[in-house]
Amino acid sequence: MDIKNKLVYFAKKHLGKPYKYGSKPYEAPKTFDCSSFVQYLYKKIGINLPRVALDQASVGKTVKPKKELLQVGDLLFIKGGWGHYNPEFPTGIGHVGIYVGDGKIINARSKEINGKEKGLVIEENVESFLNRKDFQSAFADVPLKIQKTVAREILQEIRESLQLMASRNDDLKYKILQAQKKYSNFNFKRVINATGILLHTNLGRAPLPSIILENLKSLFGTYTDLEVDEEGNRGERARFVSWLLKTLFEAEDALAVNNNAGAVLLALQALARNKEVLISRGELVEIGGSFRIPDILCSSGAYLCEVGTTNRTHLCDYQNNLSDKTGLILKVHPSNFNQSGFTTSVSYEELLALGRLHHIPVLYDMGSHFLFEDQKKDFDLVCFSADKLMGGPQAGIILGKSKYVNKLRSDALYRAMRLDKFTLGVLAECLKIYMGASKNELPFYNLQNRTLDELRCMIDGVKSCVQSSKHFDLKTIETVSYCGGGSTAQGLPSLALAVLHRDFSCESLKKYFLMLDIPIYGRIESDMFLLDFKTVFEKDTGPLMQALKFLGST
């Protein structure tokens, strides 16, 4: 073994040893700092070096830090707080490491990551990492700036987990493949939803009909009359959507904002800032992402006034808390939970009569639900999500009396919540579908209304193209799907394909389906990996069959 290989051999033997600032020579090899490690290692091969990095930098010949000029065993110095007085090192010396070839250095690092002191590690610089063949093949068509960012993220992940690149090359190749999947196209990508959750929040909630994109092609690559009226003057950008909403729901006025939480926040701020808002204790709900009604009330500048109890609230509870400080009465739809047993609540109509008697607006937050399910001809203000049971794009719909909607429209917060031209365009097309013959043109309703016979036909078609074996089988089972999106707890009858493989656990099957070019999201239930066909489109069966065929052949 030549002296260079011996140096690398001794260096790697101490990987993972803890770092200690000012570590003494007699404390080696239990602990090191950067320069004591260099001194210790070179002594092992018969070369005596000074103790501190500044003095070590004064020994030997200086070369430019270019990969093609570096040799195994060269010392690499990083500028720092020592030696500014020495004209030889105007930027100072702060750290030292040893070059071990292939763009890597071995060094004792003191930087804390995740609360842990680093010790002796091998590190690779970004430039050499970019030249790896496996990295180049994975990101060949990607802009250099993005390549460098991805490389830094991979290297940082390896450093933080203390994985050693020199000895764990398979891990590094796997991380490059993971990064390629993660950053492919650097945008959202198509997936197959076989979870059985129709409005899956993580998978984009309601899928939109492709006909909408066809109708909106004219918005791309050109200018639009977003905020221009018929006479060419400045106009209201949401005029078409507002008109469609007013017509469809027979409302005096209408607004659309970025989401329903925004709609509630806007209404509370515009109508009840620095005033009290009456709400039943049984309606202080929390929705997904730890979003709570009391929190949004606080953010709006309104004051929460709880009435009634958790399970029983009467009209007199509202009446007894009315005062000149009351700015709004708020009713919240329970959405995805139900109260049963010894319970009482006050209807929106009763609250509306109470509010009008005392000239106080009443807001009904319907959340995931929307007005078609609970049609009301008379209301002060109603708001709901467009991307849940309505089956449209993400937006918060506000309907109500003009005197209240205009206050919301003129509030400064409204400008921060306005929809962009594409969301407005998609929402307008969805509203046109509701005005037409059948809302089944919306994928959400099409999927929801499919019968068990239709699902069985799809599953049988897939099973007929996939061959079973001693270690692999597919089984049709009855199951329950859900609307999701915080909409309703009521289940929907469905059929699922249970994927059974002797050599793979449910978790392994889950990982396999997620690593595909078109990831497939299923669910684990009763120790089985299920593909629920309630949420599988006809066009998804082809990629799904290919994935099952390959799995069956392994």
N, C-alpha and C positions, 0 to 999 in steps of 0.2 A: 504494500500500500504506500503510494507516494505521499509526500508531506501535505499536499493540498487535500487529498481524500481523508488523510488522518485528521486534519483540522476539522473537516465537516463531520466526520464520524464522532469525534469527541464533543463537538458542539451539540449535535442532535441527542446525545446521551442525556443532556441536561435540560431538554425541553420540558417546560412546565414548572421548573424550579421557581420559587417565589422571589419577587423583587424586594430589595430593601435599600433605601437610599443611604449612601455612605457605608455600604457593607465593607467590612474589613477583610483583608486577604485571608486571615485565619478562619473566617466564617464560610469561605468557599469549601466545598461546593453546595452547602446547604442553602445559602442565599447569595444573590448577586445584585449589584447595580450595573449600569451599562459598561462602565470602564473597568470595574473589577472583574467582570466576566471576560472582557477582552484580554486583560492581563493574565488571568488564570489560564485561559485557553492557549495563549501563545507560549506560556511557560511549559505547557504539556508537550509542545513540539520543539522545545529547546530554544525559544526566543524570549528574551527578557524585555518587557515594555514598561514604561512609567505607569504609575497608578491612576492618574486622572486623565480625562479625555483631552484636555487642553494640551498637556505635555505629550500625550500619544500622537496628537496631530502634528507635532513638531518633528516626529521621527519619520524617516523614509522619504520617498519621492511622491510629490503631488501629481495626480492625474485628473483629467476632467471626468465628471460622473456620468459618462455615457456607457451604455451597456456593452458596446463593441470594444471599449477600452478596458473595462473592468476584468479582473482575474479573481478566481476563488482565493479568498484570504485577504483581499483588500479591505481596508477600513473605510467606512463611510461616515462622515461627520455631518451633523446637522447644526445649523446656526442656533445660537442661544445666548445665555446671559453671562458667559465667561470669556475673558480674553480680549475684550474690546480695546484694551490698552496695547495689545500686541499688533503692530502694523501688518503682521502676516495673516491675521484673522480679523479683518475690520468688522465683520458681522457677528463675531463671537463664536463660541463652541458650546453647544448645549446637550449633545447626545452623540453616541457612537454605536455603530453596528458593524457586523462582519458580512461581507458579500460571500454567498455560498453558491453562486451560479444561477443561470436561468431567470435572472431578474429578481432574485430573492435575497433578503438579508435575514440574519439571525441576530436578535438583540434582546436585551433585558429592558422591558418597558415599564414605566411607572404610572402611565395614564390609567385612571380608574374608569371602568365601563361596567354599568349595572351594579355599582357599589362594590366591585371586586378589584383588588390590585392585580394588574397583569404581571406576569413573570417573564420567563424566557420563552420567546415565540419566534417562529419563522414568518416573515411577511413578504408579500409580493407587491411590487409597485404596479400602478394602473397601466403604465405604458407597456410593460412586458405582458401583462394579463391580456391586453387587447390583441396581442400577436399570437395568442394560443390558437391552434388550428380549430379546436372544438368551439371556442368562442366565436371565431371568425365565421365558421360555417353556420352557426346559429343566428348571428346578427349581421351577416354580410350586407344586407340591403338597408340597414338601419343607419340614420345619420350619426356621424362621429360623436357629436355632443351627447346624444342619447346613449351610445355605446359606453362612453366614459362614465356616465352616471350609473348605468347598470353594473359596470365592472366595479365601481367603488362600493355599491350596495352589496354585491356578492362578497367582496373582500372583507368589508366591515362585518358582515354576518358571520363569516368564518372566524375572524379575529375574536368577536364577542363570544362565540361558542367554544373558543379555544381548540378548534379543529386545526390540524397541522397539514398544510398544503403539500409539503414534501412527501409525507407518508400516507396521505388520505386522498390520492388523486381521483379515486372513484367517486368519493363524496363531492369533489369539486365538479366533476363532469355532470353529476346528478343535479347539482345546484344550477349549473348553466342551463340544463334542460328545463328545470323549474322556472328559471327566469325567462326562458324563451316562451313558455306557455303563458306566464304572467304578463309579459309585455308584448305579446303578439298583436300587431297592428296598433298598439298603444291606444286602444279604444275599447268600448264594450264589444262583446262578441255574442253570437248566437249560442244558446244553450237549449237543451231539451229538458222540459219540466215534467218529471215523472213522480213528483212528490205527492200529487193529489191535492195540493193547495192551489186553488184557482187564482187567487190574488196574492201570490207569494211576494212579499215586500222585497226580499233579497234578489228576486229574479224579475224585478221591474213591474210588479203588480199586473194591471190589466193589459194584455197584449192588444195591439191596435190593428185594425183591418188594413190590408195592403192597398185597398182601393183608395184610402185616404192619401197615401204617398203619391199615387198616380194623380190625384186631383190637385196636389200641392206642388207638382213639378215646376209650375210656372214661377214659384217663389224663389227657386234656386238660380243663382247666376245672373240675377237682374235686380232692379229696384222694384219696390212695391209702394202702393199708396197707403202705407201704414197709418200715418197721422195726417191725412189730407181729406178735406170734405169735398162735396160736389162742386164747389166754386173755386177749388184750388187753394183754399186757406187752411191754416192749422186746424186739425180736427182731433177727435178722440179715437185713440187706437183700438179700443175695445168696443167700438160702436156696433159692429156686426154681431159679435158674441152677445153683447147686452140685448140687442133687439131679438135675437134667437131665443135667449133665455126668457125674456119677458113674454114672448109669444108662446113658447112651449109650456111654461109653468103659470101663465096667466097672472104675472106679477106686475106691479106698478113700475118697478125699476130693478136693475140687476147689475152686479159687478162680478168680475173674476180676478182672483189674485193667485199667488204662487202655490198655496196649499190651504187646507182647511184650518190648520193651526194659525196661519197668517190671517185668515178671514176672522177668526175669533179674536185674535189680538187687535186687529184693526178696529173691529166693532167696539171692543171694550175701551180702547184708547180714545176713539172719536166720540163716544157717547157717555163714558163713565169715568174718565180720568179724574182723579182726586175725589171720587164719589164712591158710595157703597154699591156693591152688586150682590143681590140676594140669590142664593142657590141652596138647594137641598143638600144636606150632608150625604144623602144616598147617591148623589150625582157628582161627587168630587172624584172623578174617575182618573185612572192612569191608562194611557195607551202605550203602544210599542215605543221602545227607545227611552223608557223612563220619563215620558212626557206627561205632566200632570196639570190638570185644570187649575189648581191653586197657584202653580208656578207662572202660568201665562197671565193669570189675573194680577199677580204681583208685578210682572214685567210691563203691564199696560199702564200702571200707575193708579189702578182702581183698588178699592179696599174690599176684601172678602167678608161677606156677612153670611155665615152658615145658619140655616134654619132647619127645624125638624130634627129627626134622628136618622141613624143609618138605614133603618128598615121602614120607618113610618114618618111621612111628612104630610101635613094637612094644609089646606088653604089658609086657615087661621094662623099657621106658623109664618107665612109670608105677610099676612095682614098685620100681625103684631110687631113685625120688624120694619115696616115702612116708616120713613121719616123724610124730612127735607134734605137729608144727606143721600137718599137713595137715587142712583143714577140709572140703574138697569136691573131687570129681573132676567136671570139666565136659567134656561132649562137645557139639560144635557142628555142626549140619547144614550142608553147603556151600551149600545153596540154589541160587543162580544161577551157580555156576561148577563146573567139573569138573576133576579131576586125572586124567591118564592116563599110561601108560608105566610107568616104574620107580617104582611107588608101593605103599605098604602102610599100612593104617590098622587101628585096633582097633575092633571092634564094640561097640555099647552093651551087649550081653549079657555080653561078656567083662569090660567095665569094671564092670558091675553085680556080677558074681561076685567080682571083686577088692575092690570097695568093701565088700561085705557081709562078706567074710572079715576085713576090718580095721575094720569098724563105721564106715565113712565113706560119707556119702550121695553118690549119683551123679545129677547133673542133666544131662538131655538137652535142649539148646536146639534145637528143630526149626525155629525161625524162621518162614519163609513156608509150610512144609509142615505137615501135621498128621497126627494119629494114624491116621486111616482109611487113609491111603496106606501106612503102615508099621506095621500093627497089632501092638501089643505087649501081652501079657496081664500082664506083670510089669514093674514099674518103681518106682524110688524117687521121682523127680520128672521130669516132662516138661512143657515149656512150648512154646507156639506162638501164632501170630497168628490171630485170628478173622476178620480182614478181608482175608485173602489167599486161599489155596486153599480155605479153609473157606467163603468167600463170604458172610461175615456183616458185622456192624458192627465198628468199631475196638475191639479188646480184646485182652488177653493172657490166654490160658488156661493154668492151672497144674493138673496132675493128679498124684496121687501118694499115698504112704503118709500116713496121718493124723498120725503123729508128726512128720513134716516139714511138712506143710501147716498144721498147727496152730501151729507155730513162726512160719511166715510170717504167719498170720492175727493172731497176737498181737504182731507187730513193729509199732513206731510208724509205720514207713514205709507200712504197708498202708493206713492211714487216708487218707494223701495220694494213694493210687492207686485208691481205690474208684470204682466206676462209678456214674453217676447213674441215676435211675429209668428214663429213656427208653432209654438204652443197654442196661440190664438187660432191659427189656421187649422190645427188638428182638432181643437175643441169645437170649432164651428162646424167641421165636417161630421163630427160625432153627433152634434145636436141635430143636424140635418137628417141623420139616420133615424133618430127618434121621431122626427116628424114624418118619416116615410112609413112604409107598410110594415116592416118588421125589424125589431131591434136585434134579431138573431144574426144580422150582418156584423154585429160586434162580436169578436171572438169569445169574450167572456161568457156571453149568453149562449152562444153556440155550444161551447164546452159544457156549460152547466146543464143544458137541456138534453144532452145525449143520453140515450137509453142504455140499459144494461145489455140489450141485444146488440146494439151498435158497438159497444166496447168489446163484447165477446167476439164479434166478427173481426175486429182489429187484432185482438190477441191471438185468435186462431190463425190469422194470416201470418203473423210473426212466427208462431210456433211451428207452422208447417215448413218454414224455410230454415229452421235451426234444428240440427240433429242432436238428440240427447245421447248420452253415453253412461258408462258405469259411474263416472265421477262428476257428471254434469247433467242437470235436468231443469226444466221449466214447469212450474205448476200454476194454474189459474186459481185464484182465491177471491172470495167476496170480501170487500173491505168498505171503509167509509172515507169519503173525501170531505173537504171543507172549503168554504169560500175564502177564508183567510182575510188578511188585510184589516183585522180588527172589526170585521163586519157582523158576523153572527156565529154563535156557537153550534148552530144546528148542522148536523152532518148530512151528507148526500150519498146515497147508495152508489157503489163503484166496484170495479173489478181491477185486480192487480196481477202482475206476473211476478211470482216468487222465483228468484234466481238462486238455485241450489248448486253448490260446487264443493266437492269433498275436500279439496286442497286449499280453499280460500275461506277465511272468516268473513262475516258481514262487513267488518271495517275494511278488510282488504278489497272486497268487491266494491265498496263505496269509493275507495281511492282509485281503483281501476277505471271506473266509469267517469270520474272527475278528470282523469289525465288524458282523456280522448280529445281529438281535434275539435269535435263538437261535444263538450262536456255534457254528461247525462246526470241529472240530479234525481235520485230516488230517496227512499227512506228505509230505516231499519225498524221493524216491528215484530214482536214475538219471535225474536232470534232469527228473523229472515230478512233478506234484502229484497225490498219490493219496488217494482216499477208500476205505479198507479196510472192507468190509462185514461182516467178522467181528465187529466191535463195534457195528454199526448196528442199532438196534431197528426193528421194523416201523413203530412210531409215529413214527420219525424220518424216514421216507422222504418224507412230505409237505413239511415245511420244507426238506428237502434238494432236492427237485424244484423248489420255488419259487426257491431260491437259484441253481440251475443254469439255470433258464429266464431269469431276469433277466440272468445272466452271458452267456448266449448271445445276448441281444438287444442287448448293448452293443458 
